[in-house]
Amino acid sequence: MNVFIIGITGGVGSLLAAELLNRGDTVIGLVRNHEQQNHLRDRGITTMLGDLTELSPTELADRTGDADTMVFTAGAGGGTQAATTAIDGEGVSTAIAAAELLSARPRFGLISVFPEAWRERNLGPEFDHYIDVKKHAELALTQSDLDWVILRPSALRDDPGTGTVELGPAEIHETITRADVARTMAELLHEARISRRILEVTAGATPIARAVHQNIRHDR
């Protein structure tokens, strides 16, 4: 599998790249500067230079090479509302449009967020805006003609992964390690029988491969 990752230098994106490389996949990443390019080259990752917020769909499509899979893990990371709109919202729309331009349309994976994430904390208008932008990004992908899968992780932690999760159409929002999110997405990308599905993932006791297998629709 040839995978193009948008957000490859981020917490989940970098771990996802490692998971895919360990599986023998080819990984290409979009980066903004030569320093990131050199660092990823040392890990065996091909990179393409470009700022997601400035690229047109055609320009982004030209950077994907022969990727048969595209994954969007980028995020503004709690920045301004404008940054959230540009990256988490418009960035996803640009990536979808780029994928639709490719002759062999890639499978598209999107790392999103629980809709009810931390709602009890009343985190203010910036967080409300973030949730709204994420929802509209999901909507844009679900209305496309692509083969997609959306993964909504609960609150992210940087602890070592456990290799076990709870995964399904609806889960309780708790916490999960970035490593387990990355491993879950890698497993989903390799499971073609899970297509055009939104799944939520949080810490749990089910081995990731089994959790993914349990979400295959056998009535398809």
Secondary structure, 3 states (H helix, E strand, C coil): CEEEEECCCCHHHHHHHHHHHHCCCEEEEEECCHHHHHHHHCCCCEEEECCCCCCCHHHHHHCCCCCCEEEECCCCCCCCHHHHHHHHHHHHHHHHHHHHHCCCCCEEEEECCCCCCCHHHCCCHHHHHHHHHHHHHHHHHHCCCCCEEEEEECEEECCCCCCEEEEECCCCCCEEEHHHHHHHHHHHHCCCCCCCEEEEEEECCEEHHHHHHCCCCCCC
